[in-house]
Amino acid sequence: MGEKQTKLKNHEELSESVNPKEIQTKKNQFQQVAINVTVGNEKKHQLNLLSYPWGIFIDNDKSIYIADSWNHRIVKWKLHSNKVKIIAENNSFIVSDETNILVIRYTDKNQTNQRIIISNIVCWGLTIDKNGYVYASDYEKHEVRRWKQGDKQGELVAGGNGRGNHLNQLNGPTFIFIDEDFSLYISDSLNHRVMKWRKDAKEGIIVAGGNGQGNSLRQLSSPQGVIVDH
């Protein structure tokens, strides 16, 4: 079995179903008809095609940055454009390299100036607060840490009490979001819930799910992405 197939199988063993759930904090009514912003077919290595995309980010120009997982690259799609490019810009960006258990900062357009900012971490989720501090979820240690520039260990901000389903524990945290009040929202995937940890809190509160795995309106099934709509 190849590396990619083994990796996917391992994720499937941890959770029977990995179905991303969209978490909202307001009862907004969204348009029910979606539009394609990327395309795909069998030739996944081409620049305008994707292979198992995971994380995404939208900038102020409404360009979409995509972690194109099985192509091992970060790509950028501009709004209303059919052209895509591999990221090579002047602004720095941070990448979670899960297979190599690293988080890396790229700081030049040729991608030659790379610096490991976090090592030995199975990181599924990254976010940055308004002070520029980096938050990283650790899927295997069941915790989230905040990293300031120059930190060696990072500061524990959520979990860190072993794997479990108590309010002070996490179980396979994946994607995360930090709001303006420094409250941290965590996709606690193997607990099938979304947690909110306020700044300096010793435990979180359940804001979605937490009623076992399922498809009812009160349940989630291995939630992944989370974002707060203010």
N, C-alpha and C positions, 0 to 999 in steps of 0.2 A: 504494500500500500504506500503511495507517494506521500510526501510531507503535507501537501494541502489536504488530501483526503484524510490523513491521520488527524490533522488539526481540527477539521470539521467534525470528525467522528468523536473526538474528545469533548468538543462543545456539546454535541448532541447527547453524550452520556451524562453530562452534568445537568442537563435539562432536556426533557423529552420534547419540548416545543419552544422554539425561539421565534416568537411572533412579536415584532415591535408594536408597542402601543403608544398612541399619542396622548399625552397628559395635558389637560387644560385646567386652569384655575378659575376661568369664567365660563359662563354658559353662552358662549358666542355661537352664532350660526354661521358656518362657513359654506362657501359655494360647494355644491355637491358634485359638480363636474370638474374633474382635474384636467390639466394639460401636461403633455410631455415636455420636459426641459432637457432631457438627455435621451439618446437612442441606443439601441443595442441589437446585435445579432451574433452569429457564431464566431466571428473574428474579433475576439474580445481585446486583442492586444493593440488594435488601431487606436489612434489618438481620440477619435470621436466615439469610442465605445468603452464600456466598463465591464469589469468582472468582479462580482461580489463587492459592490461598494458598501462601506460602513458609515463612518462619520461624515457629516456635511457641515458647512458653515457658509452663511450668506453675509457679504460685506455691505458697506453703505451704498455701493454702486449696484447692488443686487446681483453681483457675480457670485456664482456658487463654487465653493471649493470642496472637492470630494476626495476622501481617502479610498482610492481604487485598490481594494485590498489584495486581490490575487494577481494584479498587475504590478504590485509593489511600487506604487507611485502616488503622488498627489497631483490632481489635475484641476484646472480652473475653466469654468464655463461662463462666458459673459452673457448677459441678458439679451435675448432675441438674436443669438448667434448660433450657428451650427458648427463653429470652429472651437476647438478646445486646445489648451496647451498645458504641458507639464510645467509646474510652478518653477519659475526662475526669475524672481523679482528682487527689487532692492530692499523691500521690507523683510524683516525676519519673520520666521514662522516656526512653530513647535510641532513636532510629530511624535506620536506614540508608536514605537516600533515593537509591537507586542511579541512577535516571534523571537526577536533578539533581546527581549526584556529590557528595553531602554526607552528613555524619552530624550529626544535630540532637538537642539535648536539650530536652525540654519540661518545664517546672517549675511549671506551675499548672493548675488544673482547667479553665480556659477555653481552654487551649492558645494563649494570646496571648503568653506569655513564652517565646519560643523563642530558642535560642542555637546557632549553628553551632559545633561543637567540632572537626570535621575537614572540610576542603574539598578539592576536586579529588581525590576518591577513588572508584573504582568498587568499593564495599564490598558484599560478599555475606555476610560473617559478622561478628558482634559478640559479645563476651563480656566479663565483668567478673570480676576476681579478688577475693579476700577483702579486699584493701586498697583496693578501689574504683577500680583502674586499668582503663582500657578498652583492649581488644585489638580491632583491626580488620584484616580481610583485604583486600588490594587485588588484585582480579582481574586488572587490566591490568599492574600493576608486579610481580606474582608475588612478593608479600611480605606479612608480617604485622608490624604495629607496635603498640607499647604506648604509650598516651597517659595521662600524668598531668595533673591539672588545671593549666591554664595553658600546657601544651606547645604549641609552634608546629610542630614537625616530627614529634614522636613518636620513640620509640626502636625501632630495628629489632630484632626478636626471632626472625624466621624468614625464610628466603629472601633476597631482595635481591641475588641474584647472576645476574640475568637469567633468562629462560625456559629451563627444561631439566629433565632427569630425574636429575641427580646428587643426592647426599644433601644438598648445600648449596643446592639449587635447588627451586623450586616451579613449577607450570605451571597457572595458573588456580585459585588457592586460593579455596574458597568458605566453607563453614561451619566453625567452630572451637569448641574447648572447652578450658577451663583447669581443671586439677585443684588439689587442696589443696597439692601440692608445687610449683605453678607450672609444671608441665609442660604444654605446649601441644599439643593434638591438632588436626590440620588435614586437611580433606578436600581432597586435592590432585587436583582433579577431572580435569584433562586428562592427568595421569599415571596415572590409574586406581588410586590408592592412598591410604592414610591414613598420615600422618606424625606422629611424636611428636618434639617438640623440648623437651629439658629446659632448665631455666633456665640462661641464659648459654651454651648450646651453640652451636657454629659450624656444626653440621650436624645433621640429624634422622636418625631410624631409621624404617624401614618397619614398621608394625604390622599392616597389612592390605593385600592386593592387591600391586601392584608387579610383576605377572607378565603385563603386557599387558592389553588390554581383552578381556573375555569373561565367560562366565556359569558357569565352574567354581568350585569352592569356594576355589580359590587366586587367583581373579581378581575384579576389580570393573569396573564400567562407569560411568564418570563419577560417582563417589560424591559425595553432597551432604551430608546431615546426619550429624553425628557426636556421640556422647555417651558418656561413660565410666560404666559401672555399677560402683560400689564396693560 
